[in-house]
Each structure stands twice: as C-alpha cells, then as structure tokens.
Amino acid sequence: MSNPKDNRIKQLEEQVKDLQTECKALHNTCTRQRDSLAAQQETIVQLNISIDSTLACLAEKYGFPKENEDGTTAKALSISTEAYPGVLDRLDVRAVIEDGNYVITVAPKPREDANAETV
C-alpha cells in the first residue's frame, strides 16, 4: 500500500520527466532555428554582394565621371528615387548568363486587361 507522500513524489518525478522531454524538444527547435537563421544571414550577405557587384558594373560602364573630394575620379550613375516605387509592378526583370556575360532584360509586364478574353 502506497501512501500519499509516495504518490506525490512519483507524480512530481513524472512531471520532471515530461518537462525534461519538453525542454529537449524546445532546445532542438532552437538549434534548428539558429542554424536556419545563420544560413539565411549568409544568403543575405551573398545577395548583397551580388547586388553590389551588379551596381558596380553598371556604374563603371554607364556612369559619368565624378571627382571625389580627395582628387580621384570615380564613376557615378544616377537613378531617380521616384523610379523605384512600383517598378517591379510595371516591369518583368530577367537575368541569364549567355556566353560568359550576365544579360539583364527588362520588359513591360503584360497588362491584365490584355489577358482578358474578348467575347
């Protein structure tokens, strides 16, 4: 015959065991999320390098000479900030590699009413 004190101890031991299992599961979840976040941060770094490289190539080829304060000459490419909002709503952008070159193409997006069937 077990007494109430022994029953309570067993109940608490089970609760501890359940909490340890839950804690381990949460730890594993945190580890997976931390690894995922690290991978996402690395992807963002690589994306920023890619964007900066593209901008550098565009400015180098199409920019106009600009004298820096230290007397050196740079190339500057000016794009109106008003051009940004909605640009991807208006234009389809594609980038492919052809014959060792990045080929960037922009074309107007088809108008929605042009896709509608005429009756």
Order of alpha helices (4+ residues) and beta strands (2+ residues): alpha-beta-beta-alpha-beta-beta-alpha
